[in-house]
Amino acid sequence: MRDKLNADLIVAIKAKDKRRSATLRLINAAIKDRDIEARGKGKENISDEEILTLLQKMVKQRAESIEIYAKAGRDDLEQQERDEVVIIEHYLPQPLGEEEVASEIALAIEETGAQSLRDMGKVVGVLKAKFPARIDFGKASKLVKEKLGG
C-alpha cells in the first residue's frame, strides 16, 4: 500500500497534478504520524489494514467539511474537498453493497452464535476482521443491533 501511494505520488508530481500530489502528500503525512505513534507503543509501522482505516477516516473528515462548506457557500473549498475524496477513495477497496452487508451480518451472527445485544461486539469484531475498510461500521452496527433485537 505504501509503495503504491509513493509511486503514485511520483507520477502525480511528474504530471504536475497539484491536487493529486497534495492529497497524496497529506496521506503520507498522516501515515507517518501514525507510524511515529506506533513506534511509541513498540510497533514498527502501521499495517495496510490500519492505513485503510486511516483513509476511511480521511474520507469521513472530508465529507463533514463538504457539508460545512456547502452551507457556508464556499463552492471552491467544497470542490477541493470533493476532489480529495475521489483521490482517497481510489485507494480504498470496493465497499460491500447493502444486500451483501445484510447477508454477511446474518452469517456473522450465525458464526458467533449471537443471541442478544450483549453479543453485538463479537459480531462486529468478526465483520471487522473479514471486511476491513469495506463496510461502513456505523451503519452495520445499527443493522446488527436490529437483528439482535435492540
Protein Blocks (a to p, Z undefined) as FASTA:
>chain_A
ZZmmmmmmmmmmmnopaklmmmmmmmmmmmmmmmmmmmmnopabdcfklmmmmmmmmmmm
mmmmmmmmmmnopaklmmmmmmmmmmmmmmpccdddfklmmmmmmmmmmmnopabfklmm
mmmmmmmmmmgokacfklmmmmmmmmnoZZ
